[in-house]
Amino acid sequence: MAVHSRYLDIASQIRERIENGEWAPGAKLPTLDAFAAEYGANRDTVGRAIGALESEGFVWAVQGRGVIVRHGTMRPRRPRGNLVKRNATAPGYSFPSASSQEVWKHHMPPTASPEPLNDPRIAKLLGVPVGTKVMRRFRVTGPESEPPFQINVSWIHPRVADIPGVASQAPGPGDWLYRIEGAGHWPISWMEIHRARMPTKNEAALLEIPTTLPVLEIVRVGTSGSDDKPVEVTEYIVASDRVETVHVLHRDENAQDPWPDDIETTDDRETAGEP
């Protein structure tokens, strides 16, 4: 077999073994040296094979831990529409990608603390000067029994940050938004900005993905129903292999019926026997 395709053959065999369940998601693969001995190849060739599998999302090379099997193409994908749902079991809201009935868990302890907002983009969306000390909520969450689904960082406007419960961890997701609405900002309305980008090393580590896998960044802006000014900006970061965006397209007024009742169409003429 040609040298240049040898690594692809090894990658194919390891991929098949992963798909057949020889190594469960989260398990550590044998070392490069062990694979090299098993396949009768040099270490560099095996390294290229592992790199190919990492780019496909099957494995994750973690410094100090080795090569870890990811959920890869078996990682549950979740459609993301545009519905905000009221939680069924606790006060609060569930946003697109989540169901109002399922239980999401924290993959690391949630935090909330006042911090300077130094990101000009987020500061502008929140309506505060860059460097303003703002309440920051940080979470890494996902459905139970699944790997981390998303990182979400919420920046809360200073005028609502002191509302009781806004910085605390409540039983249901989105409970802090209920608290803001109950303090005179009902109803909060939301707008989202989506873009694809590459993850930082820290984001990749938290989501358990390779740094070569793009992420979907969703920035949500919550606006008060009482004064039409922002009360919160939340940044979601989701591995691109975990989510599909779903949008229903609507016709503009100028794209309505192009064949009004008073205009005879070709089909009408043919029905009437005209050429």
C-alpha positions in Angstrom: 0.0 0.0 0.0 1.3 3.5 -0.9 2.8 5.3 2.1 0.5 8.4 1.5 -2.6 6.3 1.9 -1.4 4.0 4.7 -2.6 6.4 7.4 -6.0 6.6 5.8 -6.3 2.8 6.0 -5.3 2.8 9.7 -7.8 5.6 10.4 -10.5 3.6 8.7 -9.8 0.6 10.8 -9.7 2.5 14.1 -12.9 4.3 13.1 -14.6 1.0 12.4 -13.5 -0.3 15.8 -14.9 2.8 17.5 -18.2 2.5 15.7 -18.4 -1.2 16.7 -18.0 -0.2 20.4 -14.6 -1.5 21.1 -13.9 1.7 23.0 -16.8 3.6 24.6 -17.2 7.4 24.4 -14.8 8.8 27.0 -12.4 5.9 26.9 -8.7 6.4 26.3 -7.3 4.9 23.1 -4.0 2.9 23.1 -0.9 4.9 22.7 0.6 5.8 19.3 3.4 3.4 19.9 0.9 0.6 20.7 -1.0 1.2 17.5 2.2 1.4 15.5 3.2 -2.0 16.8 -0.3 -3.4 16.1 -0.5 -2.1 12.6 3.2 -2.5 11.6 3.5 1.2 10.9 5.7 4.0 12.2 4.5 6.4 14.9 4.2 9.4 12.5 1.8 7.4 10.2 -0.4 6.5 13.2 -0.3 10.2 14.3 -1.6 11.2 10.9 -4.4 8.6 11.2 -5.4 9.9 14.7 -5.3 13.5 13.3 -7.7 12.5 10.6 -10.1 10.9 13.1 -9.8 14.0 15.3 -10.9 16.3 12.4 -13.9 14.0 11.8 -14.9 14.3 15.5 -14.3 10.7 16.5 -11.4 11.4 18.9 -10.1 14.2 21.0 -6.4 14.6 21.8 -6.1 15.9 25.3 -2.7 17.0 26.6 -1.7 14.9 29.5 -4.5 12.5 29.1 -3.9 11.0 25.7 -6.4 10.4 22.9 -10.0 10.2 24.1 -13.0 8.7 22.2 -15.7 11.3 21.6 -19.3 10.7 20.9 -18.3 11.7 17.3 -21.1 11.3 14.8 -23.0 9.4 17.6 -23.2 12.6 19.6 -26.9 13.5 19.8 -27.8 16.4 17.4 -30.5 18.8 18.5 -32.5 21.0 16.2 -32.7 24.7 17.2 -35.8 26.5 16.2 -37.2 29.8 17.5 -39.5 28.9 20.4 -39.0 30.0 24.0 -40.9 27.6 26.2 -42.1 27.9 29.8 -40.5 25.2 32.0 -42.9 22.4 32.9 -41.4 21.4 36.3 -40.0 24.7 37.7 -40.2 28.4 37.1 -38.3 29.8 34.2 -37.8 29.4 30.5 -36.2 26.9 28.2 -34.7 28.3 25.0 -34.3 26.7 21.6 -32.4 23.3 21.6 -33.9 22.5 25.0 -37.2 20.9 25.9 -39.3 22.4 28.7 -39.5 19.0 30.3 -36.0 17.4 30.1 -33.4 17.8 32.9 -30.1 19.6 32.0 -27.1 19.2 34.3 -24.1 21.4 35.0 -20.7 19.9 33.9 -18.9 22.3 36.2 -20.0 24.4 39.2 -22.0 27.5 37.9 -20.6 30.9 38.9 -22.0 34.4 39.1 -19.9 37.4 40.0 -19.4 41.1 39.1 -16.7 41.4 36.4 -15.5 44.1 34.0 -17.1 43.7 30.6 -14.2 44.3 28.2 -15.7 42.8 25.1 -16.8 45.8 22.9 -19.3 43.8 21.0 -21.1 42.5 24.1 -20.9 45.9 25.8 -22.5 47.7 22.9 -25.3 45.1 22.7 -25.9 45.5 26.5 -25.8 49.3 26.3 -22.9 49.9 28.7 -19.4 51.4 28.3 -16.6 49.0 27.8 -15.0 48.1 31.2 -18.2 48.5 33.1 -18.5 46.1 36.1 -21.4 43.8 35.2 -22.9 40.6 36.8 -21.6 37.6 34.8 -23.3 34.2 35.0 -21.1 31.3 33.6 -22.5 27.8 32.9 -21.5 24.7 31.1 -24.6 22.6 30.6 -26.3 19.8 28.7 -29.0 17.2 28.9 -28.3 14.4 31.4 -26.4 11.4 30.0 -24.9 13.5 27.3 -21.5 15.2 26.9 -21.4 19.0 27.5 -23.7 20.7 25.1 -23.1 24.4 25.5 -21.2 27.1 27.3 -23.3 30.0 28.2 -22.2 33.3 29.6 -24.8 35.9 30.6 -24.0 39.6 31.2 -26.7 41.3 33.2 -27.3 45.0 33.0 -26.4 46.8 36.3 -29.9 48.3 36.7 -31.3 44.8 37.2 -28.4 42.8 38.6 -29.4 43.6 42.2 -32.9 42.0 41.8 -33.1 39.1 44.4 -32.3 35.7 42.8 -30.7 37.0 39.6 -27.3 35.8 40.6 -28.3 32.6 42.3 -28.7 29.1 41.0 -32.4 28.2 40.9 -33.9 24.7 40.3 -35.1 25.5 36.8 -33.3 27.1 33.9 -34.2 30.7 33.1 -35.6 31.4 36.6 -33.4 34.5 36.9 -35.2 35.9 33.8 -38.5 35.4 35.6 -37.1 37.4 38.5 -36.2 40.3 36.2 -39.7 40.2 34.6 -41.3 40.1 38.0 -39.4 43.3 39.0 -41.2 45.3 36.3 -39.7 44.3 33.0 -42.4 42.0 31.7 -42.4 40.7 29.0 -38.7 40.3 28.0 -38.3 39.9 24.3 -35.3 38.2 22.7 -33.2 38.6 19.5 -30.4 36.2 18.5 -27.2 36.7 16.4 -25.6 33.5 15.0 -22.1 33.0 13.6 -19.7 30.2 13.1 -16.1 30.4 14.4 -13.3 28.3 15.7 -13.2 27.6 19.4 -10.6 28.9 21.8 -8.5 26.2 23.6 -10.5 26.7 26.8 -13.8 26.4 25.0 -12.7 23.3 23.2 -11.6 21.7 26.5 -15.0 22.6 28.2 -17.0 21.2 25.3 -14.7 18.1 24.9 -14.0 18.8 21.3 -10.9 19.2 19.2 -9.8 22.8 18.5 -10.2 22.0 14.8 -14.0 21.6 15.1 -16.0 24.8 14.5 -18.5 26.1 17.1 -21.8 27.9 16.6 -21.8 31.1 18.6 -25.3 32.4 19.5 -25.6 35.8 21.1 -29.0 36.5 22.7 -30.1 40.0 23.6 -33.0 40.2 26.1 -34.9 43.5 26.0 -37.2 44.8 28.8 -40.9 45.1 28.0 -41.2 48.2 30.1 -38.5 50.5 28.7 -37.3 48.7 25.5 -33.7 48.6 26.7 -31.4 45.6 27.1 -31.5 43.8 30.4 -29.1 40.9 29.5 -26.9 39.5 26.8 -26.1 35.8 26.8 -23.5 34.2 24.6 -24.0 30.5 23.8 -21.1 28.4 22.4 -22.2 25.0 20.9 -20.0 22.4 19.1 -21.1 22.5 15.5 -21.7 18.7 15.5 -24.3 19.1 18.2 -26.8 21.5 16.7 -28.8 22.2 13.5 -30.6 25.5 13.1 -34.1 25.3 11.8 -35.8 28.4 10.3 -39.3 28.7 8.8 -39.1 31.0 5.8 -42.0 33.5 5.3 -42.9 35.3 2.1 -42.5 39.1 1.9 -45.5 41.1 0.7 -43.8 41.4 -2.7 -43.5 37.6 -3.0 -47.2 36.9 -2.6 -49.4 35.2 -5.2 -48.0 36.3 -8.6 -51.2 35.2 -10.3 -54.1 37.3 -9.0 -57.6 36.0 -9.7 -58.1 38.5 -12.5 -55.0 37.3 -14.4 -55.4 34.3 -16.6 -52.5 31.8 -16.3 -51.1 29.4 -18.9 -52.7 26.5 -17.1 -56.1 28.3 -17.3 -55.7 28.8 -21.0 -54.7 25.2 -21.6 -57.7 24.0 -19.6 -59.9 26.1 -21.8 -58.5 24.4 -24.9 -56.3 27.3 -26.0 -52.8 26.6 -27.4 
